Amino acid sequence: QVQLVESGGGLVQAGDSLRLSCAASGRTFSTDVMGWFRQAPGKEREFVASIRYFDRYTYYAESVKGRFTMSRDNAKNTVYLQMNSLKPEDTAVYYCAVSQNSGTTYDYWGQGTQVTVSS
């Protein structure tokens, strides 16, 4: 089992920045890829970004490319999502998740953190 706890969400204005954190505990040695997803009211959950553990390769959704940066701190078992130039359409609950099979499926999920961007 892997436990994930997100933090760092909040209410900001358009153009502002936020940094989300996701702390992992438990069987973290089995982690292959970690990802960030988001779900806006009335919409399906969507992929935001991912980072591959062995080489730190990152991948981003087109909607956030150039504005969001995902990183990780191995010593703290924590991944981050730096979000710059936020837009109202970034408003959502953000979730981090762990994949043990190269991102094919995500097996463990955090509880989510709310990000609200006002115009």
DSSP file with accessible surface (Angstrom, degrees, kcal/mol):
  #  RESIDUE AA STRUCTURE BP1 BP2  ACC     N-H-->O    O-->H-N    N-H-->O    O-->H-N    TCO  KAPPA ALPHA  PHI   PSI    X-CA   Y-CA   Z-CA
    1    1 A Q              0   0  133      0, 0.0    26,-3.2     0, 0.0     2,-0.4   0.000 360.0 360.0 360.0 144.4    0.0    0.0    0.0
    2    2 A V  E     -A   26   0A   7     24,-0.2     2,-0.4    25,-0.1    24,-0.2  -0.997 360.0-154.0-124.4 131.9    1.0    3.6   -0.7
    3    3 A Q  E     -A   25   0A  89     22,-2.8    22,-2.1    -2,-0.4     2,-0.4  -0.891  10.4-167.0-107.0 137.5   -0.5    6.5    1.1
    4    4 A L  E     -A   24   0A  10     -2,-0.4   107,-0.5   105,-0.4     2,-0.5  -0.983   7.1-172.4-127.6 134.5   -0.6    9.9   -0.6
    5    5 A V  E     -A   23   0A  83     18,-1.9    18,-2.5    -2,-0.4     2,-0.2  -0.972   9.3-159.8-130.3 116.3   -1.3   13.3    1.0
    6    6 A E  E     +A   22   0A   6     -2,-0.5     2,-0.3    16,-0.2    16,-0.2  -0.630  17.0 164.2 -91.0 153.8   -1.7   16.4   -1.1
    7    7 A S  E     +A   21   0A  61     14,-2.2    14,-2.7    -2,-0.2   106,-0.1  -0.962  38.2  70.9-155.7 167.9   -1.4   20.0    0.2
    8    8 A G        +     0   0   35     -2,-0.3    11,-0.3     1,-0.3    14,-0.0   0.371  59.0 135.5 105.4  -4.4   -0.9   23.5   -1.1
    9    9 A G        +     0   0   29     12,-0.1     2,-0.3     9,-0.1    -1,-0.3  -0.169  21.7 129.8 -69.9 171.1   -4.2   24.2   -2.7
   10   10 A G  E     -d  115   0B  29    104,-0.8   106,-2.8   103,-0.1     2,-0.5  -0.988  56.5 -62.2 170.1-171.1   -6.1   27.5   -2.2
   11   11 A L  E     +d  116   0B 127     -2,-0.3     2,-0.3   104,-0.2   106,-0.2  -0.919  55.5 158.7-107.2 122.3   -7.8   30.5   -3.7
   12   12 A V  E     -d  117   0B  20    104,-2.7   106,-2.9    -2,-0.5     2,-0.2  -0.861  37.0-106.2-134.9 170.4   -5.8   32.7   -6.0
   13   13 A Q  E >   -d  118   0B 127     -2,-0.3     3,-2.3   104,-0.2    73,-0.2  -0.635  50.5 -79.7 -96.2 158.8   -6.3   35.2   -8.7
   14   14 A A  T 3  S+     0   0   48    104,-2.4    73,-0.2     1,-0.3    -1,-0.1  -0.288 119.5  28.3 -54.9 135.6   -5.7   34.7  -12.4
   15   15 A G  T 3  S+     0   0   50     71,-3.1    70,-0.6     1,-0.3    -1,-0.3   0.194  96.7 116.4  94.5 -14.4   -2.0   35.0  -13.2
   16   16 A D    <   -     0   0   71     -3,-2.3    70,-2.4    70,-0.2    -1,-0.3  -0.180  58.0-124.6 -78.3 177.7   -0.9   34.0   -9.7
   17   17 A S        -     0   0   60     67,-0.2     2,-0.3    68,-0.2    67,-0.2  -0.877  21.7-178.7-124.1 154.6    1.2   30.9   -8.8
   18   18 A L  E     - B   0  83A  30     65,-2.3    65,-3.5    -2,-0.3     2,-0.5  -0.978  15.7-147.0-144.4 152.1    0.7   27.9   -6.4
   19   19 A R  E     - B   0  82A 129     -2,-0.3     2,-0.3   -11,-0.3    63,-0.2  -0.981  13.4-159.3-123.5 120.6    2.8   24.9   -5.6
   20   20 A L  E     - B   0  81A   0     61,-2.6    61,-2.3    -2,-0.5     2,-0.3  -0.710   6.2-158.7 -93.1 147.0    1.1   21.7   -4.7
   21   21 A S  E     -AB   7  80A  23    -14,-2.7   -14,-2.2    -2,-0.3     2,-0.4  -0.925   8.6-167.0-123.6 150.3    2.9   19.0   -2.7
   22   22 A a  E     -AB   6  79A   0     57,-2.3    57,-2.2    -2,-0.3     2,-0.5  -0.927   8.5-160.8-138.7 111.3    2.2   15.3   -2.5
   23   23 A A  E     -AB   5  78A  45    -18,-2.5   -18,-1.9    -2,-0.4     2,-0.4  -0.815   9.1-157.3 -95.6 128.7    3.9   13.3    0.2
   24   24 A A  E     +A    4   0A   9     53,-3.1     2,-0.3    -2,-0.5   -20,-0.2  -0.821  15.7 169.1-107.5 144.9    4.1    9.5   -0.2
   25   25 A S  E     +A    3   0A  59    -22,-2.1   -22,-2.8    -2,-0.4     2,-0.4  -0.942  42.1  38.5-145.3 166.3    4.5    6.9    2.5
   26   26 A G  E    S+A    2   0A  50     -2,-0.3     2,-2.3   -24,-0.2     3,-0.3  -0.759 116.2   5.9  95.7-138.6    4.3    3.1    2.7
   27   27 A R  S >  S+     0   0  133    -26,-3.2     3,-1.4    -2,-0.4    -1,-0.1  -0.298  75.7 147.7 -82.7  59.4    5.5    0.9   -0.1
   28   28 A T  G >   +     0   0   24     -2,-2.3     3,-1.9     1,-0.3    -1,-0.2   0.696  54.5  78.1 -71.8 -15.9    7.0    3.7   -2.1
   29   29 A F  G 3  S+     0   0  156     -3,-0.3    -1,-0.3     1,-0.3    -2,-0.1   0.744  89.2  58.6 -65.4 -19.4    9.9    1.6   -3.5
   30   30 A S  G <  S+     0   0   35     -3,-1.4    -1,-0.3     2,-0.0     2,-0.3   0.447  78.9 119.7 -88.8   2.1    7.4    0.1   -5.9
   31   31 A T    <   +     0   0   12     -3,-1.9    69,-0.2     1,-0.2     3,-0.1  -0.501  28.6 166.3 -73.4 132.4    6.6    3.5   -7.4
   32   32 A D        +     0   0   38     67,-2.6    21,-2.6     1,-0.4    22,-0.4   0.776  67.9   6.7-108.2 -48.7    7.3    3.7  -11.1
   33   33 A V  E     -FE  52  99B   9     66,-2.1    66,-3.3    19,-0.2    -1,-0.4  -0.988  60.6-155.8-137.9 142.2    5.5    6.9  -12.1
   34   34 A M  E     -FE  51  98B   1     17,-2.3    17,-2.6    -2,-0.3     2,-0.3  -0.961  19.0-172.0-117.9 144.1    3.7    9.6  -10.2
   35   35 A G  E     -FE  50  97B   0     62,-2.7    62,-2.2    -2,-0.4     2,-0.4  -0.895  21.5-139.2-133.4 159.4    1.1   11.8  -11.7
   36   36 A W  E     +FE  49  96B   0     13,-3.2    12,-2.8    -2,-0.3    13,-1.7  -0.975  25.7 175.7-114.3 136.1   -1.1   14.8  -11.1
   37   37 A F  E     -FE  47  95B  23     58,-3.1    58,-2.8    -2,-0.4     2,-0.3  -0.861  10.3-157.0-129.1 165.3   -4.7   14.8  -12.2
   38   38 A R  E     -FE  46  94B  12      8,-2.4     8,-3.3    -2,-0.3     2,-0.4  -0.992   6.7-160.7-145.1 155.1   -7.5   17.2  -11.8
   39   39 A Q  E     - E   0  93B  75     54,-2.2    54,-2.5    -2,-0.3     6,-0.2  -0.959   8.6-161.0-139.3 117.5  -11.3   17.2  -11.8
   40   40 A A    >   -     0   0   23      4,-0.4     3,-2.3    -2,-0.4    52,-0.1  -0.585  44.7 -76.1 -90.0 157.7  -13.4   20.3  -12.3
   41   41 A P  T 3  S+     0   0  112      0, 0.0    -1,-0.1     0, 0.0     3,-0.1  -0.283 118.4   5.8 -55.8 129.7  -17.1   20.4  -11.3
   42   42 A G  T 3  S+     0   0   92      1,-0.2     2,-0.3    -3,-0.1    -3,-0.0   0.533 114.0 100.3  76.5   5.3  -19.2   18.6  -13.8
   43   43 A K  S <  S-     0   0  145     -3,-2.3    -1,-0.2     1,-0.0     2,-0.1  -0.828  75.6-103.2-121.6 162.0  -16.2   17.3  -15.7
   44   44 A E        -     0   0  173     -2,-0.3    -4,-0.4     1,-0.1     2,-0.1  -0.443  47.8 -91.4 -77.3 156.1  -14.3   14.1  -15.9
   45   45 A R        -     0   0  118     -6,-0.2     2,-0.3    -2,-0.1    -6,-0.2  -0.424  49.6-162.4 -65.1 139.4  -11.0   13.7  -14.2
   46   46 A E  E     -F   38   0B  87     -8,-3.3    -8,-2.4    -2,-0.1     2,-0.2  -0.938  20.9-105.5-130.0 153.0   -8.1   14.6  -16.5
   47   47 A F  E     +F   37   0B  56     -2,-0.3   -10,-0.2   -10,-0.2     3,-0.1  -0.468  34.1 170.9 -72.3 141.0   -4.4   14.1  -16.6
   48   48 A V  E     -     0   0B   1    -12,-2.8    13,-2.7     1,-0.4     2,-0.3   0.728  57.1 -27.8-114.9 -53.6   -2.2   17.0  -15.8
   49   49 A A  E     -FG  36  60B   0    -13,-1.7   -13,-3.2    11,-0.2    -1,-0.4  -0.986  48.8-161.5-162.4 160.3    1.4   15.8  -15.5
   50   50 A S  E     -FG  35  59B  16      9,-2.0     9,-2.0    -2,-0.3     2,-0.4  -0.982   5.1-155.1-147.8 158.4    3.6   12.9  -14.6
   51   51 A I  E     -FG  34  58B   4    -17,-2.6   -17,-2.3    -2,-0.3     2,-0.4  -1.000  15.9-136.8-137.3 133.3    7.2   12.1  -13.6
   52   52 A R  E  >  -F   33   0B  85      5,-2.6     4,-1.8    -2,-0.4     5,-0.3  -0.765  14.5-143.5 -90.6 132.4    9.1    8.9  -14.1
   53   53 A Y  T  4 S+     0   0   34    -21,-2.6    -1,-0.1    -2,-0.4   -20,-0.1   0.883  89.2  52.4 -68.0 -42.0   11.1    7.9  -11.1
   54   54 A F  T  4 S+     0   0  156    -22,-0.4    -1,-0.2     1,-0.2   -21,-0.1   0.815 131.2  10.7 -74.5 -24.7   14.2    6.4  -12.5
   55   55 A D  T  4 S-     0   0   67     -3,-0.2    -1,-0.2     2,-0.1    -2,-0.2   0.359  94.4-120.7-132.5   5.7   15.1    9.3  -14.9
   56   56 A R     <  +     0   0  129     -4,-1.8     2,-0.2     1,-0.2    -3,-0.2   0.693  48.6 169.4  62.8  19.4   12.8   12.1  -13.8
   57   57 A Y        -     0   0  125     -5,-0.3    -5,-2.6    -6,-0.1     2,-0.3  -0.464  18.0-155.6 -62.2 131.1   11.3   12.3  -17.2
   58   58 A T  E     -G   51   0B  44     -7,-0.2     2,-0.4    -2,-0.2    -7,-0.2  -0.835  13.1-169.2-113.6 153.5    8.2   14.6  -17.1
   59   59 A Y  E     -G   50   0B 123     -9,-2.0    -9,-2.0    -2,-0.3     2,-0.3  -0.997   8.2-165.2-142.5 137.7    5.2   14.7  -19.3
   60   60 A Y  E     -G   49   0B  32     -2,-0.4   -11,-0.2   -11,-0.2     2,-0.1  -0.938  25.3-111.1-129.5 149.6    2.5   17.4  -19.4
   61   61 A A    >>  -     0   0   18    -13,-2.7     3,-1.6    -2,-0.3     4,-1.3  -0.452  36.9-117.4 -68.1 148.9   -1.0   17.9  -20.8
   62   62 A E  T 34 S+     0   0  149      1,-0.3     3,-0.3     2,-0.2    -1,-0.1   0.849 111.6  64.0 -58.6 -32.7   -1.0   20.4  -23.6
   63   63 A S  T 34 S+     0   0   58      1,-0.2    -1,-0.3     3,-0.0   -15,-0.1   0.691 114.8  29.1 -68.2 -18.5   -3.3   22.7  -21.5
   64   64 A V  T X> S+     0   0    0     -3,-1.6     3,-2.4   -16,-0.2     4,-2.3   0.479  85.1 127.4-119.3  -5.5   -0.6   23.2  -18.8
   65   65 A K  T 3< S+     0   0  102     -4,-1.3     4,-0.1    -3,-0.3   -16,-0.0  -0.288  80.7  16.6 -59.1 131.5    2.6   22.8  -20.8
   66   66 A G  T 34 S+     0   0   80      2,-0.5    -1,-0.3     1,-0.1     3,-0.1   0.235 125.8  58.6  90.1 -14.9    4.9   25.8  -20.3
   67   67 A R  T <4 S+     0   0   28     -3,-2.4    17,-2.0     1,-0.2     2,-0.3   0.703  98.7  53.7-113.1 -34.5    3.0   26.9  -17.1
   68   68 A F  E  <  -C   83   0A   3     -4,-2.3    -2,-0.5    15,-0.2     2,-0.4  -0.824  59.8-168.4-107.6 145.8    3.2   23.9  -14.8
   69   69 A T  E     -C   82   0A  73     13,-2.4    13,-3.3    -2,-0.3     2,-0.4  -0.994   6.1-156.9-135.1 126.7    6.3   22.1  -13.7
   70   70 A M  E     +C   81   0A   5     -2,-0.4     2,-0.3    11,-0.2    11,-0.2  -0.849  22.6 159.9-102.6 138.7    6.4   18.7  -11.9
   71   71 A S  E     -C   80   0A  52      9,-1.8     9,-2.9    -2,-0.4     2,-0.3  -0.904  22.0-142.2-146.3 173.5    9.4   17.7   -9.7
   72   72 A R  E     -C   79   0A  21     -2,-0.3     2,-0.5     7,-0.3     7,-0.2  -0.986   9.1-151.7-144.8 153.1   10.3   15.4   -6.9
   73   73 A D  E >>> -C   78   0A  52      5,-3.2     5,-1.9    -2,-0.3     4,-0.6  -0.949  10.5-167.8-122.0 104.8   12.4   15.2   -3.8
   74   74 A N  G >45S+     0   0   77     -2,-0.5     3,-0.9     1,-0.2    -1,-0.1   0.878  85.5  58.4 -62.0 -40.1   13.5   11.6   -3.2
   75   75 A A  G 345S+     0   0   99      1,-0.3    -1,-0.2     2,-0.1    -2,-0.0   0.829 116.1  35.3 -61.2 -30.5   14.7   12.3    0.3
   76   76 A K  G <45S-     0   0  135     -3,-0.6    -1,-0.3     2,-0.2   -52,-0.2   0.399 102.2-129.1-101.7  -0.3   11.3   13.5    1.3
   77   77 A N  T <<5 +     0   0   56     -3,-0.9   -53,-3.1    -4,-0.6     2,-0.4   0.912  66.7 132.8  50.6  44.3    9.3   11.1   -0.9
   78   78 A T  E   < -BC  23  73A  15     -5,-1.9    -5,-3.2   -55,-0.2     2,-0.3  -0.969  44.5-160.8-130.2 140.5    7.5   14.1   -2.1
   79   79 A V  E     -BC  22  72A   0    -57,-2.2   -57,-2.3    -2,-0.4     2,-0.3  -0.874  13.6-155.0-116.0 155.3    6.5   15.3   -5.6
   80   80 A Y  E     -BC  21  71A  23     -9,-2.9    -9,-1.8    -2,-0.3     2,-0.4  -0.906  13.3-155.6-127.8 154.9    5.5   18.9   -6.4
   81   81 A L  E     -BC  20  70A   0    -61,-2.3   -61,-2.6    -2,-0.3     2,-0.6  -0.919  12.9-161.0-131.1 103.5    3.5   20.7   -9.0
   82   82 A Q  E     -BC  19  69A  62    -13,-3.3   -13,-2.4    -2,-0.4     2,-0.6  -0.782  10.5-166.0 -84.7 120.8    4.5   24.3   -9.5
   83   83 A M  E     +BC  18  68A   0    -65,-3.5   -65,-2.3    -2,-0.6     2,-0.3  -0.942  10.1 176.3-116.8 114.0    1.7   26.1  -11.2
   84   84 A N        +     0   0   57    -17,-2.0   -67,-0.2    -2,-0.6   -68,-0.1  -0.746  60.1  21.4-111.6 163.1    2.4   29.5  -12.7
   85   85 A S  S    S-     0   0   70    -70,-0.6    -1,-0.2    -2,-0.3   -68,-0.2   0.903  84.8-158.5  48.6  49.6    0.2   31.9  -14.7
   86   86 A L        -     0   0    2    -70,-2.4   -71,-3.1    -3,-0.2   -70,-0.2  -0.254   7.7-158.4 -64.0 146.1   -2.9   30.2  -13.4
   87   87 A K    >   -     0   0   86    -73,-0.2     3,-2.5    -3,-0.1     4,-0.3  -0.859  31.5-110.3-120.8 156.4   -6.2   30.6  -15.3
   88   88 A P  G >  S+     0   0   51      0, 0.0     3,-1.9     0, 0.0    29,-0.4   0.855 117.5  63.5 -55.1 -31.9   -9.8   30.3  -14.1
   89   89 A E  G 3  S+     0   0  126      1,-0.3   -49,-0.0   -49,-0.0    -3,-0.0   0.569  88.7  69.4 -72.7  -5.5  -10.0   27.1  -16.2
   90   90 A D  G <  S+     0   0    0     -3,-2.5    -1,-0.3    27,-0.0     2,-0.2   0.515  70.7 121.4 -83.4  -6.3   -7.4   25.6  -13.9
   91   91 A T    <   +     0   0   34     -3,-1.9     2,-0.3    -4,-0.3    25,-0.2  -0.398  40.7 105.3 -61.3 125.2   -9.9   25.5  -11.1
   92   92 A A  E    S- H   0 115B   1     23,-2.1    23,-2.8    -2,-0.2     2,-0.5  -0.963  76.3 -80.0-178.8 171.0  -10.4   21.9  -10.0
   93   93 A V  E     -EH  39 114B  32    -54,-2.5   -54,-2.2    -2,-0.3     2,-0.5  -0.860  48.6-146.4 -89.9 127.3   -9.6   19.4   -7.3
   94   94 A Y  E     -EH  38 113B   0     19,-3.1    19,-2.0    -2,-0.5     2,-0.4  -0.853  16.3-171.6-102.3 132.3   -6.0   18.2   -7.9
   95   95 A Y  E     -E   37   0B  48    -58,-2.8   -58,-3.1    -2,-0.5     2,-0.3  -0.942  12.9-149.1-121.5 141.5   -5.1   14.7   -7.1
   96   96 A a  E     -E   36   0B   0     -2,-0.4    14,-2.2   -60,-0.2     2,-0.3  -0.793  22.3-177.2-103.6 156.3   -1.7   12.9   -7.0
   97   97 A A  E     -EI  35 109B   0    -62,-2.2   -62,-2.7    -2,-0.3     2,-0.4  -0.982  20.5-130.8-151.6 156.7   -1.5    9.3   -7.9
   98   98 A V  E     -EI  34 108B   0     10,-2.3     9,-2.4    -2,-0.3    10,-1.3  -0.929  13.7-164.0-115.3 134.5    1.1    6.4   -8.1
   99   99 A S  E     -E   33   0B   0    -66,-3.3   -67,-2.6    -2,-0.4   -66,-2.1  -0.959  11.2-173.9-114.5 138.4    1.6    4.0  -11.0
  100  100 A Q  S    S+     0   0   72     -2,-0.4     6,-0.1     5,-0.4    -1,-0.1   0.218  82.1  55.8-109.4  11.4    3.5    0.8  -10.6
  101  101 A N  S >  S-     0   0   60      4,-0.5     3,-1.7   -68,-0.1    -1,-0.2  -0.289 124.1 -80.8-142.9  54.0    3.3    0.0  -14.3
  102  102 A S  T 3  S-     0   0   88      1,-0.3    -2,-0.1    -3,-0.3   -50,-0.0   0.723  90.3 -56.2  61.5  25.1    4.8    2.9  -16.3
  103  103 A G  T 3  S+     0   0   26      2,-0.4    -1,-0.3   -70,-0.1     3,-0.1   0.524 105.0 122.2  88.1   4.1    1.7    5.0  -16.1
  104  104 A T  S <  S+     0   0  114     -3,-1.7     2,-0.3     1,-0.3    -2,-0.1   0.936  88.6   2.3 -63.7 -46.2   -0.6    2.4  -17.7
  105  105 A T  S    S-     0   0   64     -4,-0.1     2,-0.5     0, 0.0    -4,-0.5  -0.975  70.5-133.4-136.7 154.2   -2.8    2.5  -14.6
  106  106 A Y        -     0   0   39     -2,-0.3    -7,-0.3    -7,-0.2     3,-0.1  -0.955  20.9-177.6-110.5 123.2   -2.7    4.5  -11.4
  107  107 A D        +     0   0   69     -9,-2.4     2,-0.4    -2,-0.5    -8,-0.2   0.699  61.7  41.3 -98.4 -25.5   -3.1    2.3   -8.4
  108  108 A Y  E     -I   98   0B  48    -10,-1.3   -10,-2.3  -107,-0.1     2,-0.3  -0.988  63.5-171.4-131.3 141.0   -3.1    4.7   -5.4
  109  109 A W  E     -I   97   0B  81     -2,-0.4  -105,-0.4   -12,-0.2   -12,-0.2  -0.946  16.6-131.7-132.5 147.4   -4.6    8.1   -5.1
  110  110 A G        -     0   0   10    -14,-2.2  -105,-0.2    -2,-0.3     3,-0.1  -0.266  34.9-104.1 -84.2-178.3   -4.6   11.0   -2.6
  111  111 A Q        -     0   0  111   -107,-0.5  -106,-0.1     1,-0.2   -16,-0.1   0.615  61.8-118.3 -86.4 -13.7   -7.6   12.7   -1.2
  112  112 A G        -     0   0   12    -16,-0.1     2,-0.4     1,-0.1   -17,-0.2   0.079  14.4-123.8  95.6 153.5   -7.2   15.8   -3.4
  113  113 A T  E     - H   0  94B  22    -19,-2.0   -19,-3.1  -106,-0.1     2,-0.4  -0.999  25.3-120.4-136.5 136.0   -6.6   19.5   -2.8
  114  114 A Q  E     - H   0  93B  90     -2,-0.4  -104,-0.8   -21,-0.2     2,-0.5  -0.595  23.6-172.4 -82.8 131.5   -8.8   22.3   -4.1
  115  115 A V  E     -dH  10  92B   0    -23,-2.8   -23,-2.1    -2,-0.4     2,-0.5  -0.991   4.8-176.9-119.4 124.2   -7.4   24.9   -6.4
  116  116 A T  E     -d   11   0B  49   -106,-2.8  -104,-2.7    -2,-0.5     2,-0.6  -0.989   6.0-168.2-125.0 124.6   -9.7   27.9   -7.2
  117  117 A V  E     -d   12   0B   6     -2,-0.5     2,-0.3   -29,-0.4  -104,-0.2  -0.957   9.5-155.8-115.4 118.4   -8.6   30.6   -9.6
  118  118 A S  E      d   13   0B  45   -106,-2.9  -104,-2.4    -2,-0.6    -2,-0.0  -0.648 360.0 360.0 -93.3 150.9  -10.7   33.7   -9.7
  119  119 A S              0   0  137     -2,-0.3    -1,-0.1  -106,-0.2   -32,-0.0  -0.339 360.0 360.0 -89.7 360.0  -10.8   36.0  -12.7
